């Protein structure tokens, strides 16, 4: 049985992107992980902004997408701190 997943990649800054946490590297890792577990990627969401404050655009889009598919999606991230860094997002 194939399970649906969404991928979320984020870097806080251009500096972080240069330090090896690049969006392409995160996406490659997460796509490979999904393929190895036979997850079908329904959507990919990318933000290049800090998570210290709420309001990231792609994060909000991902949450809205997940709500529409409640209970039927797996959310894939490289590290949990890619998802949340403030209480509102948590």
N, CA and C of each residue as an Amber inpcrd file, in Angstrom:
protein
   270
   0.8410000  -1.1880000   0.0000000   0.0000000   0.0000000   0.0000000
   0.8800000   1.2430000   0.0000000   0.6510000   2.1200000  -0.9440000
   1.4060000   3.3660000  -1.0350000   0.7630000   4.4110000  -0.1370000
   1.5850000   5.0710000   0.6750000   1.1020000   6.1330000   1.5640000
   1.5250000   7.4800000   0.9920000   0.6660000   8.4770000   1.1330000
   0.9520000   9.8140000   0.6320000   1.7530000  10.5950000   1.6620000
   2.6760000  11.4090000   1.1660000   3.5310000  12.2180000   2.0310000
   3.6770000  13.6100000   1.4480000   3.9600000  14.5610000   2.3350000
   4.3780000  15.8880000   1.9070000   5.7970000  16.0930000   2.4000000
   6.5540000  16.8450000   1.6470000   7.9420000  17.1470000   1.9700000
   8.0300000  18.6250000   2.3180000   8.7400000  18.9230000   3.4090000
   8.9560000  20.3180000   3.7920000  10.4440000  20.5420000   4.0070000
  11.0000000  21.5040000   3.2700000  12.4160000  21.8670000   3.4050000
  12.4930000  23.3540000   3.7390000  13.4240000  23.6760000   4.6380000
  13.5630000  25.0800000   5.0380000  15.0020000  25.3730000   5.4210000
  15.4420000  26.5530000   5.0470000  16.6760000  27.1310000   5.5880000
  16.3070000  28.4950000   6.1370000  17.0370000  28.9110000   7.1730000
  16.7370000  30.1830000   7.8380000  17.3040000  31.3810000   7.1000000
  18.3980000  31.1360000   6.3720000  19.0860000  32.2570000   5.7410000
  19.9310000  31.7590000   4.5760000  20.4130000  32.6930000   3.7870000
  21.3340000  32.3410000   2.6970000  22.6350000  31.7760000   3.2650000
  23.0530000  32.2600000   4.4400000  24.2620000  31.7210000   5.0820000
  24.0820000  30.2480000   5.4040000  22.9480000  29.9020000   5.9460000
  22.6940000  28.5080000   6.2810000  22.6850000  27.6590000   5.0130000
  22.1760000  28.2020000   3.9440000  22.1630000  27.4980000   2.6630000
  23.5920000  27.1590000   2.2360000  24.5150000  28.0960000   2.4080000
  25.9120000  27.8830000   2.0240000  26.6430000  26.9380000   2.9680000
  26.1400000  26.7730000   4.1980000  26.8020000  25.9430000   5.2020000
  26.4310000  24.4650000   5.0990000  25.7680000  24.0560000   4.0330000
  25.4930000  22.6490000   3.8310000  24.0870000  22.1970000   4.1600000
  23.2100000  23.1150000   4.5020000  21.8250000  22.7620000   4.7810000
  20.9420000  23.1380000   3.5880000  21.4690000  23.0290000   2.4040000
  20.7840000  23.5610000   1.2360000  19.4270000  22.8970000   0.9930000
  18.5710000  23.6530000   0.3650000  17.2590000  23.1410000  -0.0130000
  17.4090000  21.9240000  -0.9270000  18.2350000  21.9830000  -1.9820000
  18.3820000  20.7970000  -2.8340000  18.8680000  19.5640000  -2.0580000
  19.7810000  19.7450000  -1.1160000  20.2610000  18.6060000  -0.3240000
  19.1360000  18.0250000   0.5300000  18.3370000  18.8880000   1.1490000
  17.2050000  18.4090000   1.9510000  16.1970000  17.6720000   1.0780000
  15.8730000  18.2470000  -0.0820000  14.9030000  17.6210000  -0.9770000
  15.4000000  16.2700000  -1.4710000  16.6730000  16.1830000  -1.8330000
  17.2370000  14.9010000  -2.2840000  17.1180000  13.8460000  -1.1930000
  17.4920000  14.2060000   0.0260000  17.4180000  13.2750000   1.1560000
  15.9780000  12.8110000   1.3870000  15.0430000  13.7480000   1.3950000
  13.6560000  13.4060000   1.6850000  13.0010000  12.6160000   0.5530000
  13.3330000  12.9330000  -0.6730000  12.8070000  12.1660000  -1.8100000
  13.3260000  10.7330000  -1.7700000  14.5960000  10.5900000  -1.4440000
  15.1920000   9.2610000  -1.3410000  14.5470000   8.4590000  -0.2070000
  14.3430000   9.1090000   0.9230000  13.6880000   8.4670000   2.0650000
  12.2880000   7.9920000   1.6790000  11.5350000   8.8650000   1.0090000
  10.1750000   8.5240000   0.5890000  10.1780000   7.3410000  -0.3820000
  11.0650000   7.3690000  -1.3480000  11.1370000   6.2930000  -2.3350000
  11.4810000   4.9600000  -1.6630000  12.4020000   4.9930000  -0.7120000
  12.8070000   3.7750000  -0.0200000  11.7110000   3.1620000   0.8260000
  10.7140000   3.9490000   1.1710000   9.6070000   3.4700000   1.9930000
   8.2880000   3.4250000   1.2270000   8.3870000   3.6080000  -0.0740000
   7.2460000   3.5760000  -0.9790000   6.1670000   4.6050000  -0.6130000
   6.6100000   5.7930000  -0.1940000   5.6900000   6.9050000   0.0320000
   5.5710000   7.6670000  -1.2740000   4.3650000   8.0370000  -1.6210000
   4.1390000   8.8730000  -2.8060000   4.1180000  10.3280000  -2.3390000
   4.9920000  11.1480000  -2.8950000   5.0480000  12.5560000  -2.5120000
   3.9160000  13.3010000  -3.2120000   2.9790000  13.8000000  -2.4000000
   1.8290000  14.5190000  -2.9330000   2.1790000  15.9680000  -3.2390000
   2.9960000  16.5800000  -2.3790000   3.3950000  17.9800000  -2.5470000
   4.7420000  18.1950000  -1.8720000   5.4530000  19.2210000  -2.3540000
   6.6920000  19.6700000  -1.7180000   6.5420000  21.1470000  -1.3820000
   7.0000000  21.5170000  -0.1910000   6.9110000  22.8930000   0.2780000
   8.2970000  23.3510000   0.7120000   8.6560000  24.5670000   0.3310000
   9.9930000  25.1000000   0.6080000   9.8870000  26.5270000   1.1280000
  10.6050000  26.7970000   2.2080000  10.7180000  28.1470000   2.7530000
  12.1890000  28.4950000   2.9220000  12.5370000  29.7360000   2.5990000
  13.8740000  30.2700000   2.8960000  13.6390000  31.4730000   3.7970000
  13.3530000  31.1650000   5.0520000  13.1170000  32.2070000   6.0490000
  13.1620000  31.5880000   7.4390000  13.3630000  32.4150000   8.4170000
  13.4600000  31.9510000   9.7920000  12.1240000  31.4120000  10.2870000
  12.2040000  30.4780000  11.2400000  10.9890000  29.9370000  11.8610000
  10.7870000  30.4990000  13.2570000  11.6100000  31.4790000  13.6320000
  11.4870000  32.0420000  14.9780000  10.1880000  32.8110000  15.1560000
   9.6150000  33.2490000  14.0410000   8.3360000  33.9510000  14.0890000
   7.3550000  33.2060000  13.1900000   6.1260000  33.1820000  13.5790000
   5.0990000  32.5030000  12.7890000   4.8490000  33.2670000  11.4910000
   4.3050000  32.5680000  10.4980000   3.9030000  33.2460000   9.2730000
   4.6550000  32.8410000   8.0280000   5.4080000  31.7460000   8.0710000
   6.1100000  31.2990000   6.8630000   5.0980000  30.8760000   5.8010000
   5.2730000  31.3450000   4.5870000   4.2650000  31.1350000   3.5430000
   4.0940000  29.6660000   3.1640000   5.1560000  28.9710000   2.8190000
   5.0320000  27.5690000   2.4040000   4.5890000  26.6860000   3.5690000
   5.0300000  27.0190000   4.7820000   4.6050000  26.2660000   5.9560000
   3.0840000  26.3620000   6.1070000   2.5440000  27.5610000   5.9660000
   1.1020000  27.7530000   6.0470000   0.3580000  26.9920000   4.9590000
   0.9120000  26.9790000   3.7610000   0.3090000  26.2300000   2.6650000
   0.3210000  24.7320000   2.9660000   1.4290000  24.2530000   3.5560000
   1.5370000  22.8400000   3.8980000   0.5010000  22.4600000   4.9590000
   0.3370000  23.2940000   5.9740000  -0.6430000  23.0240000   7.0250000
  -2.0480000  22.9780000   6.4320000  -2.3720000  23.9160000   5.5570000
  -3.6920000  23.9210000   4.9090000  -3.8900000  22.6570000   4.0730000
  -2.8770000  22.2580000   3.3510000  -2.9380000  21.0390000   2.5370000
  -3.1510000  19.8220000   3.4350000  -2.4130000  19.7480000   4.5320000
  -2.5280000  18.6220000   5.4630000  -3.9170000  18.5710000   6.0930000
  -4.4840000  19.7190000   6.3940000  -5.8400000  19.7490000   6.9780000
  -6.8740000  19.1810000   6.0170000  -6.6860000  19.4330000   4.7340000
  -7.6090000  18.8990000   3.7360000  -7.5130000  17.3790000   3.6410000
  -6.3550000  16.8430000   3.9880000  -6.1090000  15.4000000   3.8810000
  -5.8920000  14.7810000   5.2610000  -6.5320000  15.3240000   6.2390000
  -6.3660000  14.9460000   7.6510000  -6.3100000  13.4220000   7.8410000
  -5.2420000  13.0000000   8.5060000  -5.0930000  11.5890000   8.8370000
  -4.5950000  10.7160000   7.7120000  -4.3400000  11.3020000   6.5590000
  -3.9280000  10.4980000   5.4080000  -2.5770000  10.8970000   4.8530000
  -1.8310000  11.7400000   5.5580000  -0.5440000  12.2220000   5.0560000
   0.5680000  11.9860000   6.0690000   1.7240000  11.7760000   5.5410000
   2.9460000  11.7300000   6.3350000   3.7130000  13.0010000   6.0040000
   4.2090000  13.7070000   6.9970000   5.0060000  14.9130000   6.7770000
   6.4700000  14.5420000   6.9570000   7.2640000  14.7690000   5.9170000
   8.6880000  14.4440000   5.9540000   9.5210000  15.7200000   6.0320000
  10.4210000  15.7680000   7.0110000  11.3620000  16.8670000   7.1720000
  12.7170000  16.2810000   7.5350000  13.7850000  17.0060000   7.2130000
  15.1270000  16.5190000   7.5410000  15.3260000  16.4630000   9.0540000
  14.9300000  17.5290000   9.7500000  15.0160000  17.6090000  11.2070000
  13.7630000  18.3210000  11.6910000  13.3310000  17.9990000  12.9060000
  12.0990000  18.6140000  13.3900000  12.2150000  20.1280000  13.5170000
  13.4160000  20.6580000  13.7020000  13.5280000  22.1230000  13.8000000
  13.2800000  22.8050000  12.4600000  13.1670000  22.0550000  11.3880000
  12.7570000  22.6260000  10.1060000  11.2770000  22.9940000  10.1750000
  10.5190000  22.3050000  11.0310000   9.0850000  22.5540000  11.1560000
   8.7600000  23.7150000  12.0710000   9.2880000  23.6890000  13.2880000
   8.8630000  24.7010000  14.2610000  10.0310000  25.2430000  15.0740000
   9.9190000  26.4870000  15.4230000  10.8660000  27.1780000  16.2840000
  10.1450000  28.1960000  17.1480000   8.8250000  28.2360000  17.0270000
   8.0320000  29.1760000  17.8380000   6.7890000  28.4340000  18.3310000
   6.2060000  28.9170000  19.4080000   5.0880000  28.2010000  20.0280000
   3.8370000  28.1480000  19.1500000   3.6160000  29.1670000  18.3590000
   2.4230000  29.1880000  17.5190000   2.4520000  28.0420000  16.5020000
   3.5950000  27.8150000  15.8580000   3.7070000  26.7370000  14.8790000
   3.6310000  25.3620000  15.5370000   4.2000000  25.2690000  16.7390000
   4.2180000  23.9870000  17.4430000   2.8040000  23.5260000  17.7260000
